[in-house]
Amino acid sequence: MRAVVTRVNSASVTIDGEVQAMIGKGLLVLLGVHREDTEKEASKIADKICGLRIFEDENGKMNLSPDKVQAEMIIVSQFTLFADCRSRRPGFSYAARPETAIPLYEQVVRECRERGFSVQTGVFAAEMMVDSQNDGPVTILLDTNEL
């Protein structure tokens, strides 16, 4: 699995002109599921997202995890994180098919919620407009093959 985790002051997801999700201070997570990912990778990436110490403490150091600042989350499915760009037109054969991706995406959302986070989502396979005000900017790339 791959995730692009951005620390935000606010973020929202709009579908067909209607706001689907909106948060204040927290994390915007774009989550990609690889065709070979399992529940193990979903748990690993959920744990990492929930424990990332990327919020500033009283000394201005990135030292606080999301739970310490009551961070909210928006998690958006993003199959393009597994784009094969060896040619000019990206291919997506490494991304999981919906029958694999949806349950694993939902597992990550569920595990973050079980840790006490307010988690909102986009809609799987919908055409979404994602808006964010990045804080820092702080953007972290996670890949379960490297965790």
Sequence and secondary structure as in RCSB ss.txt:
>XXXX:A:sequence
MRAVVTRVNSASVTIDGEVQAMIGKGLLVLLGVHREDTEKEASKIADKICGLRIFEDENGKMNLSPDKVQAEMII
VSQFTLFADCRSRRPGFSYAARPETAIPLYEQVVRECRERGFSVQTGVFAAEMMVDSQNDGPVTILLDTNEL
>XXXX:A:secstr
 EEEEEEEEEEEEEETTEEEEEESSEEEEEEE BTT  HHHHHHHHHHHHH   EE TTS EEE GGGGT EEEE
EE GGGG B SSSS B TTB  HHHHHHHHHHHHHHHHHTT  EEE  TT   EEEEEEEEEEEEEEEGGG 
